[in-house]
Amino acid sequence: MKEILLIIGAYFIGSIPTALIVSRKFFNIDIRDYGSGNMGATNTFRVLGSRFGTIVMIADMLKGIAAVALFNLLPYYLHNELERTNFMIGLGLAAVTGHIFPIWAQFRGGKGVATLFGMVLAIQPVVAVCCVGVFISVLYVTRYISLSSILAGVALPICVLWIYNEKEVFYRVFAVAVAGLIVLTHQKNISRLLKGHESRVPILKHRDKRKLRRKS
């Protein structure tokens, strides 16, 4: 019963509509009425700029971390590594579900990528850092957050299954399922990327200007 209550609590944490709060507080708009219509970091970068996009991304990652940390409220899981990992995954997935279907925002949320990586960061920090490294590298080169998210998601099972050879079956299945889910939820972005219509986020403008000056 306690586990169920904590999972519900994790869902409520994930449901905190960070992007919606920021867009209404600072711009008096509903972020879901602009751009892709998603309430996530990617759309916030696109609509509100890099400063507020970064704020939303960090806040959404913290939701995943906070949700996973709820396992500390049950002493049993502090001394049982296998059960703890499984319960942490359950808490994290509840938070991701809350982000995608937030009860505080009419169940219209984002894609849950930032919250998902916050969850992985809390469960296995080294793997999360590797995925974040992939994300930042791809973002620096392309300025496509969608492509960065997809490749970082694909990097998750690569790290879990082959690089670190994780033995826990549930975690291995989870990593593969996450990669598939991220690719699935980014179908429209993939289509726009292939057509060359995907929007780039407004970062590294000075670098782009220097390149243009060199070419001219």
Rosetta blueprint (number, residue, H / E / L):
1 M L
2 K H
3 E H
4 I H
5 L H
6 L H
7 I H
8 I H
9 G H
10 A H
11 Y H
12 F H
13 I H
14 G H
15 S L
16 I L
17 P L
18 T H
19 A H
20 L H
21 I H
22 V H
23 S H
24 R H
25 K H
26 F H
27 F H
28 N L
29 I L
30 D L
31 I H
32 R H
33 D H
34 Y L
35 G L
36 S L
37 G L
38 N L
39 M L
40 G L
41 A H
42 T H
43 N H
44 T H
45 F H
46 R H
47 V H
48 L H
49 G L
50 S H
51 R H
52 F H
53 G H
54 T H
55 I H
56 V H
57 M H
58 I H
59 A H
60 D H
61 M H
62 L H
63 K H
64 G H
65 I H
66 A H
67 A H
68 V H
69 A H
70 L H
71 F H
72 N H
73 L H
74 L L
75 P H
76 Y H
77 Y H
78 L H
79 H L
80 N L
81 E H
82 L H
83 E H
84 R H
85 T H
86 N H
87 F H
88 M H
89 I H
90 G H
91 L H
92 G H
93 L H
94 A H
95 A H
96 V H
97 T H
98 G H
99 H H
100 I H
101 F L
102 P L
103 I H
104 W H
105 A H
106 Q L
107 F L
108 R L
109 G L
110 G L
111 K L
112 G L
113 V H
114 A H
115 T H
116 L H
117 F H
118 G H
119 M H
120 V H
121 L H
122 A H
123 I H
124 Q L
125 P H
126 V H
127 V H
128 A H
129 V H
130 C H
131 C H
132 V H
133 G H
134 V H
135 F H
136 I H
137 S H
138 V H
139 L H
140 Y H
141 V H
142 T H
143 R L
144 Y L
145 I H
146 S H
147 L H
148 S H
149 S H
150 I H
151 L H
152 A H
153 G H
154 V H
155 A H
156 L H
157 P H
158 I H
159 C H
160 V H
161 L H
162 W H
163 I H
164 Y L
165 N L
166 E L
167 K L
168 E L
169 V H
170 F H
171 Y H
172 R H
173 V H
174 F H
175 A H
176 V H
177 A H
178 V H
179 A H
180 G H
181 L H
182 I H
183 V H
184 L H
185 T H
186 H L
187 Q H
188 K H
189 N H
190 I H
191 S H
192 R H
193 L H
194 L H
195 K H
196 G L
197 H L
198 E L
199 S L
200 R L
201 V L
202 P L
203 I L
204 L L
205 K H
206 H H
207 R H
208 D H
209 K H
210 R H
211 K H
212 L H
213 R H
214 R H
215 K H
216 S L
